[in-house]
Amino acid sequence: MIFTETFKIGAVAPFNFDLTAQIFSSGDKQIRTYTNGQFTQVLTLNGKLTMVKLGAAGTIEQPKITVELKSNSPIALQDRQKAEEAVKFIFNLGFDLSVFYSEVKNDQTMYYITQQLYGLKNPTTATVYEALVDSIVEQQISIKVAHTLEERLVKKFGEVLTLDGESFYAYPTPQNVACASLEEIRNCGLSQRKAEYIQEAAKLIVNGKLDLEHLKSRRSPDEIIAVLDEIRGIGIWTAELTMLRGMQKLDALPADDFGIRRVISRYYCGGKPIKAAEAREIAKSWGKWKGLAAFYLIIAEIKDIAV
């Protein structure tokens, strides 16, 4: 028997759900995707696997999100509350973009791009562990290859929710990864070292020596980087990417990332190769929104927005 519940939640305007969710349009439908105006992902809510389906309601200036929950178990009030909390975090619904827009309005290039991408919010992973693992996977390989490996990890170690005969996968828990063998992790296409890094981080969490979720409450980026840097295989680039993707630390700029340097160069340096220091210098005009501004540049490149 499938249990279903539907409700709506609000978001701080401006918010363009379709524009924001489009980055998931190429995702695996068994894991996370956005098709026909509907975002779907399996989340673990209070220990229960639940399919979460989201759609847009209202307008960019008066946004609302329709939420449909599906589970093989009864959906309690606390499950709905947990779902609402998760959706708000994943899509950063409580963030006021107008503050960011005001901060960068004197940068003509960024101002133009923000107007073209008005209402775009930066999605966040449901857990910091997911952001950390994905960042490790993406070290020194192409994003396309990395996404393939990430999907393999999810299907190998994620819990399975079956609805109407179809299987859907939640992101693997640290417990599942910690209990796996290195060979199983490597069989997903990872190098020996990356498999070790991912499993060692999982074991630190399981053993209570690392609380990634607690790091979200720390305000100092340097403090967070210092903690993450203690984990084997985690350098500044991986730490900054994890902060941006999994903690909503929008001032984090992974300037050592080739892709980020490329988009900054495209819009600010005529496309010539630039170094991390040059990227950071350009980003100073974005104030405390460096990471968010870089995200806008990435989406601008994907949409081939010319300035």
Contacts in CASP RR format, 6 or more apart in sequence:
PFRMAT RR
TARGET T0000
AUTHOR 0000-0000-0000
METHOD contacts of the structure
MODEL  1
MIFTETFKIGAVAPFNFDLTAQIFSSGDKQIRTYTNGQFTQVLTLNGKLT
MVKLGAAGTIEQPKITVELKSNSPIALQDRQKAEEAVKFIFNLGFDLSVF
YSEVKNDQTMYYITQQLYGLKNPTTATVYEALVDSIVEQQISIKVAHTLE
ERLVKKFGEVLTLDGESFYAYPTPQNVACASLEEIRNCGLSQRKAEYIQE
AAKLIVNGKLDLEHLKSRRSPDEIIAVLDEIRGIGIWTAELTMLRGMQKL
DALPADDFGIRRVISRYYCGGKPIKAAEAREIAKSWGKWKGLAAFYLIIA
EIKDIAV
1 72 0 8 1.000
2 70 0 8 1.000
2 71 0 8 1.000
2 72 0 8 1.000
2 163 0 8 1.000
2 164 0 8 1.000
3 70 0 8 1.000
3 71 0 8 1.000
3 72 0 8 1.000
3 73 0 8 1.000
3 74 0 8 1.000
3 75 0 8 1.000
4 68 0 8 1.000
4 69 0 8 1.000
4 70 0 8 1.000
4 75 0 8 1.000
5 68 0 8 1.000
5 69 0 8 1.000
5 75 0 8 1.000
5 80 0 8 1.000
6 66 0 8 1.000
6 67 0 8 1.000
6 68 0 8 1.000
6 69 0 8 1.000
7 66 0 8 1.000
7 67 0 8 1.000
7 80 0 8 1.000
7 84 0 8 1.000
8 57 0 8 1.000
8 64 0 8 1.000
8 65 0 8 1.000
8 66 0 8 1.000
8 67 0 8 1.000
9 64 0 8 1.000
9 65 0 8 1.000
9 67 0 8 1.000
9 84 0 8 1.000
9 87 0 8 1.000
9 88 0 8 1.000
9 93 0 8 1.000
10 63 0 8 1.000
10 64 0 8 1.000
10 65 0 8 1.000
10 93 0 8 1.000
11 17 0 8 1.000
11 63 0 8 1.000
11 64 0 8 1.000
11 65 0 8 1.000
11 88 0 8 1.000
11 91 0 8 1.000
11 93 0 8 1.000
11 94 0 8 1.000
12 93 0 8 1.000
12 94 0 8 1.000
12 95 0 8 1.000
12 96 0 8 1.000
12 97 0 8 1.000
13 60 0 8 1.000
13 61 0 8 1.000
13 62 0 8 1.000
13 63 0 8 1.000
14 60 0 8 1.000
14 61 0 8 1.000
14 63 0 8 1.000
14 97 0 8 1.000
14 98 0 8 1.000
14 118 0 8 1.000
14 119 0 8 1.000
15 60 0 8 1.000
15 63 0 8 1.000
15 91 0 8 1.000
15 93 0 8 1.000
15 97 0 8 1.000
15 119 0 8 1.000
15 121 0 8 1.000
16 60 0 8 1.000
16 63 0 8 1.000
16 118 0 8 1.000
16 119 0 8 1.000
16 120 0 8 1.000
17 54 0 8 1.000
17 55 0 8 1.000
17 56 0 8 1.000
17 63 0 8 1.000
17 65 0 8 1.000
17 91 0 8 1.000
18 37 0 8 1.000
18 56 0 8 1.000
19 117 0 8 1.000
19 119 0 8 1.000
19 120 0 8 1.000
20 91 0 8 1.000
20 119 0 8 1.000
20 120 0 8 1.000
20 121 0 8 1.000
20 122 0 8 1.000
20 123 0 8 1.000
21 34 0 8 1.000
21 37 0 8 1.000
21 39 0 8 1.000
21 54 0 8 1.000
21 91 0 8 1.000
21 123 0 8 1.000
22 34 0 8 1.000
23 34 0 8 1.000
23 123 0 8 1.000
23 299 0 8 1.000
23 302 0 8 1.000
24 32 0 8 1.000
24 33 0 8 1.000
24 34 0 8 1.000
24 39 0 8 1.000
24 123 0 8 1.000
25 33 0 8 1.000
25 34 0 8 1.000
25 35 0 8 1.000
26 33 0 8 1.000
27 33 0 8 1.000
27 34 0 8 1.000
27 147 0 8 1.000
27 151 0 8 1.000
28 151 0 8 1.000
28 154 0 8 1.000
29 35 0 8 1.000
29 40 0 8 1.000
30 155 0 8 1.000
30 166 0 8 1.000
30 167 0 8 1.000
30 168 0 8 1.000
30 169 0 8 1.000
31 41 0 8 1.000
31 42 0 8 1.000
31 151 0 8 1.000
31 154 0 8 1.000
31 155 0 8 1.000
31 168 0 8 1.000
31 169 0 8 1.000
32 39 0 8 1.000
32 40 0 8 1.000
32 41 0 8 1.000
33 39 0 8 1.000
33 40 0 8 1.000
34 40 0 8 1.000
37 55 0 8 1.000
37 56 0 8 1.000
38 53 0 8 1.000
38 54 0 8 1.000
38 55 0 8 1.000
39 53 0 8 1.000
39 54 0 8 1.000
39 55 0 8 1.000
40 51 0 8 1.000
40 52 0 8 1.000
40 53 0 8 1.000
40 54 0 8 1.000
40 168 0 8 1.000
41 51 0 8 1.000
41 52 0 8 1.000
41 90 0 8 1.000
41 126 0 8 1.000
42 49 0 8 1.000
42 50 0 8 1.000
42 51 0 8 1.000
42 52 0 8 1.000
42 161 0 8 1.000
42 168 0 8 1.000
42 169 0 8 1.000
42 170 0 8 1.000
43 49 0 8 1.000
43 50 0 8 1.000
43 52 0 8 1.000
43 83 0 8 1.000
43 86 0 8 1.000
43 126 0 8 1.000
43 170 0 8 1.000
44 50 0 8 1.000
44 159 0 8 1.000
44 170 0 8 1.000
44 173 0 8 1.000
45 79 0 8 1.000
45 82 0 8 1.000
45 83 0 8 1.000
45 86 0 8 1.000
46 76 0 8 1.000
46 78 0 8 1.000
46 79 0 8 1.000
46 82 0 8 1.000
48 71 0 8 1.000
48 73 0 8 1.000
48 79 0 8 1.000
49 71 0 8 1.000
49 72 0 8 1.000
49 159 0 8 1.000
49 160 0 8 1.000
49 161 0 8 1.000
49 170 0 8 1.000
50 69 0 8 1.000
50 70 0 8 1.000
50 71 0 8 1.000
50 75 0 8 1.000
50 79 0 8 1.000
50 83 0 8 1.000
50 161 0 8 1.000
51 69 0 8 1.000
51 70 0 8 1.000
51 71 0 8 1.000
51 161 0 8 1.000
51 163 0 8 1.000
51 168 0 8 1.000
52 67 0 8 1.000
52 68 0 8 1.000
52 69 0 8 1.000
52 83 0 8 1.000
52 86 0 8 1.000
52 87 0 8 1.000
53 67 0 8 1.000
53 68 0 8 1.000
53 69 0 8 1.000
53 70 0 8 1.000
54 65 0 8 1.000
54 66 0 8 1.000
54 67 0 8 1.000
54 68 0 8 1.000
54 87 0 8 1.000
54 91 0 8 1.000
55 65 0 8 1.000
55 66 0 8 1.000
55 67 0 8 1.000
56 63 0 8 1.000
56 64 0 8 1.000
56 65 0 8 1.000
56 66 0 8 1.000
57 63 0 8 1.000
57 64 0 8 1.000
57 65 0 8 1.000
57 66 0 8 1.000
58 64 0 8 1.000
60 118 0 8 1.000
60 119 0 8 1.000
65 87 0 8 1.000
65 91 0 8 1.000
65 93 0 8 1.000
67 83 0 8 1.000
67 84 0 8 1.000
67 87 0 8 1.000
69 75 0 8 1.000
69 79 0 8 1.000
69 80 0 8 1.000
69 83 0 8 1.000
70 163 0 8 1.000
71 79 0 8 1.000
71 161 0 8 1.000
72 161 0 8 1.000
72 162 0 8 1.000
72 163 0 8 1.000
86 126 0 8 1.000
87 93 0 8 1.000
88 94 0 8 1.000
89 124 0 8 1.000
89 126 0 8 1.000
89 248 0 8 1.000
90 123 0 8 1.000
90 124 0 8 1.000
90 125 0 8 1.000
90 126 0 8 1.000
91 121 0 8 1.000
91 123 0 8 1.000
91 124 0 8 1.000
92 121 0 8 1.000
92 122 0 8 1.000
92 123 0 8 1.000
92 124 0 8 1.000
92 248 0 8 1.000
93 121 0 8 1.000
95 121 0 8 1.000
95 248 0 8 1.000
97 119 0 8 1.000
97 120 0 8 1.000
97 121 0 8 1.000
100 114 0 8 1.000
100 250 0 8 1.000
100 289 0 8 1.000
100 292 0 8 1.000
100 293 0 8 1.000
101 111 0 8 1.000
101 114 0 8 1.000
103 286 0 8 1.000
103 287 0 8 1.000
103 288 0 8 1.000
103 289 0 8 1.000
104 110 0 8 1.000
104 111 0 8 1.000
104 114 0 8 1.000
104 285 0 8 1.000
104 286 0 8 1.000
104 287 0 8 1.000
104 289 0 8 1.000
104 293 0 8 1.000
105 111 0 8 1.000
106 285 0 8 1.000
107 285 0 8 1.000
107 286 0 8 1.000
109 267 0 8 1.000
109 268 0 8 1.000
109 307 0 8 1.000
110 285 0 8 1.000
110 286 0 8 1.000
110 293 0 8 1.000
110 296 0 8 1.000
112 307 0 8 1.000
113 267 0 8 1.000
113 296 0 8 1.000
113 297 0 8 1.000
113 300 0 8 1.000
113 305 0 8 1.000
113 307 0 8 1.000
114 296 0 8 1.000
116 300 0 8 1.000
116 303 0 8 1.000
116 305 0 8 1.000
117 296 0 8 1.000
117 299 0 8 1.000
117 300 0 8 1.000
117 303 0 8 1.000
117 305 0 8 1.000
120 296 0 8 1.000
120 299 0 8 1.000
122 244 0 8 1.000
122 248 0 8 1.000
122 250 0 8 1.000
122 292 0 8 1.000
122 295 0 8 1.000
124 131 0 8 1.000
124 245 0 8 1.000
124 246 0 8 1.000
124 247 0 8 1.000
124 248 0 8 1.000
125 131 0 8 1.000
125 134 0 8 1.000
125 171 0 8 1.000
125 245 0 8 1.000
125 246 0 8 1.000
126 171 0 8 1.000
127 171 0 8 1.000
127 212 0 8 1.000
127 213 0 8 1.000
127 246 0 8 1.000
128 212 0 8 1.000
128 213 0 8 1.000
128 215 0 8 1.000
128 216 0 8 1.000
128 242 0 8 1.000
128 246 0 8 1.000
128 247 0 8 1.000
129 173 0 8 1.000
129 174 0 8 1.000
129 201 0 8 1.000
129 202 0 8 1.000
129 205 0 8 1.000
129 212 0 8 1.000
130 171 0 8 1.000
130 246 0 8 1.000
131 241 0 8 1.000
131 242 0 8 1.000
131 245 0 8 1.000
131 246 0 8 1.000
131 247 0 8 1.000
132 201 0 8 1.000
132 212 0 8 1.000
132 228 0 8 1.000
132 234 0 8 1.000
132 238 0 8 1.000
132 242 0 8 1.000
133 150 0 8 1.000
133 153 0 8 1.000
133 172 0 8 1.000
133 177 0 8 1.000
133 198 0 8 1.000
133 201 0 8 1.000
134 146 0 8 1.000
134 150 0 8 1.000
134 245 0 8 1.000
135 238 0 8 1.000
135 241 0 8 1.000
135 242 0 8 1.000
135 245 0 8 1.000
136 194 0 8 1.000
136 197 0 8 1.000
136 198 0 8 1.000
136 201 0 8 1.000
136 233 0 8 1.000
136 234 0 8 1.000
136 238 0 8 1.000
137 146 0 8 1.000
137 149 0 8 1.000
137 150 0 8 1.000
137 153 0 8 1.000
137 190 0 8 1.000
137 194 0 8 1.000
137 198 0 8 1.000
138 146 0 8 1.000
138 241 0 8 1.000
139 194 0 8 1.000
139 237 0 8 1.000
139 238 0 8 1.000
141 149 0 8 1.000
149 188 0 8 1.000
149 189 0 8 1.000
149 190 0 8 1.000
152 188 0 8 1.000
152 189 0 8 1.000
153 172 0 8 1.000
153 185 0 8 1.000
153 188 0 8 1.000
153 190 0 8 1.000
154 169 0 8 1.000
154 170 0 8 1.000
154 171 0 8 1.000
154 172 0 8 1.000
155 169 0 8 1.000
156 172 0 8 1.000
156 184 0 8 1.000
156 187 0 8 1.000
156 188 0 8 1.000
157 172 0 8 1.000
157 176 0 8 1.000
157 177 0 8 1.000
157 180 0 8 1.000
157 184 0 8 1.000
158 169 0 8 1.000
158 170 0 8 1.000
158 171 0 8 1.000
158 172 0 8 1.000
158 173 0 8 1.000
158 176 0 8 1.000
159 169 0 8 1.000
159 170 0 8 1.000
159 172 0 8 1.000
159 173 0 8 1.000
159 176 0 8 1.000
160 167 0 8 1.000
160 168 0 8 1.000
160 169 0 8 1.000
160 170 0 8 1.000
161 167 0 8 1.000
161 168 0 8 1.000
161 169 0 8 1.000
161 170 0 8 1.000
162 168 0 8 1.000
174 201 0 8 1.000
174 202 0 8 1.000
174 203 0 8 1.000
174 205 0 8 1.000
174 206 0 8 1.000
175 202 0 8 1.000
175 206 0 8 1.000
177 185 0 8 1.000
177 198 0 8 1.000
177 199 0 8 1.000
177 202 0 8 1.000
178 199 0 8 1.000
178 202 0 8 1.000
178 203 0 8 1.000
178 205 0 8 1.000
178 206 0 8 1.000
180 199 0 8 1.000
182 192 0 8 1.000
182 195 0 8 1.000
182 196 0 8 1.000
182 199 0 8 1.000
185 195 0 8 1.000
185 198 0 8 1.000
185 199 0 8 1.000
186 192 0 8 1.000
186 195 0 8 1.000
190 198 0 8 1.000
193 233 0 8 1.000
196 232 0 8 1.000
197 231 0 8 1.000
197 232 0 8 1.000
197 233 0 8 1.000
197 234 0 8 1.000
200 231 0 8 1.000
200 232 0 8 1.000
201 210 0 8 1.000
201 231 0 8 1.000
201 234 0 8 1.000
204 210 0 8 1.000
204 231 0 8 1.000
205 211 0 8 1.000
205 212 0 8 1.000
210 231 0 8 1.000
215 224 0 8 1.000
215 227 0 8 1.000
215 228 0 8 1.000
215 247 0 8 1.000
216 246 0 8 1.000
216 247 0 8 1.000
216 248 0 8 1.000
218 224 0 8 1.000
221 240 0 8 1.000
221 243 0 8 1.000
221 249 0 8 1.000
221 251 0 8 1.000
221 252 0 8 1.000
224 239 0 8 1.000
224 243 0 8 1.000
224 247 0 8 1.000
224 249 0 8 1.000
225 236 0 8 1.000
225 239 0 8 1.000
225 240 0 8 1.000
225 243 0 8 1.000
228 234 0 8 1.000
228 235 0 8 1.000
228 238 0 8 1.000
228 239 0 8 1.000
228 242 0 8 1.000
229 235 0 8 1.000
229 236 0 8 1.000
229 239 0 8 1.000
234 242 0 8 1.000
236 256 0 8 1.000
237 254 0 8 1.000
237 256 0 8 1.000
237 257 0 8 1.000
240 252 0 8 1.000
240 253 0 8 1.000
240 254 0 8 1.000
240 255 0 8 1.000
241 252 0 8 1.000
241 254 0 8 1.000
241 257 0 8 1.000
243 249 0 8 1.000
243 252 0 8 1.000
244 250 0 8 1.000
244 252 0 8 1.000
244 253 0 8 1.000
244 254 0 8 1.000
244 291 0 8 1.000
244 295 0 8 1.000
250 288 0 8 1.000
250 289 0 8 1.000
250 290 0 8 1.000
250 291 0 8 1.000
250 292 0 8 1.000
251 287 0 8 1.000
251 288 0 8 1.000
251 289 0 8 1.000
251 290 0 8 1.000
251 291 0 8 1.000
252 290 0 8 1.000
252 291 0 8 1.000
253 260 0 8 1.000
253 279 0 8 1.000
253 280 0 8 1.000
253 283 0 8 1.000
253 290 0 8 1.000
253 291 0 8 1.000
253 294 0 8 1.000
254 260 0 8 1.000
254 294 0 8 1.000
255 261 0 8 1.000
255 276 0 8 1.000
255 277 0 8 1.000
255 279 0 8 1.000
255 280 0 8 1.000
255 283 0 8 1.000
256 276 0 8 1.000
259 298 0 8 1.000
260 279 0 8 1.000
260 294 0 8 1.000
260 297 0 8 1.000
260 298 0 8 1.000
261 273 0 8 1.000
261 274 0 8 1.000
261 275 0 8 1.000
261 276 0 8 1.000
261 279 0 8 1.000
262 271 0 8 1.000
262 301 0 8 1.000
263 294 0 8 1.000
263 297 0 8 1.000
263 298 0 8 1.000
263 300 0 8 1.000
263 301 0 8 1.000
264 274 0 8 1.000
264 279 0 8 1.000
264 282 0 8 1.000
264 283 0 8 1.000
264 294 0 8 1.000
264 297 0 8 1.000
265 271 0 8 1.000
265 272 0 8 1.000
265 273 0 8 1.000
265 274 0 8 1.000
265 279 0 8 1.000
266 297 0 8 1.000
266 301 0 8 1.000
267 297 0 8 1.000
267 300 0 8 1.000
267 307 0 8 1.000
268 282 0 8 1.000
269 278 0 8 1.000
269 282 0 8 1.000
283 290 0 8 1.000
283 291 0 8 1.000
283 293 0 8 1.000
283 294 0 8 1.000
286 292 0 8 1.000
286 293 0 8 1.000
300 307 0 8 1.000
END
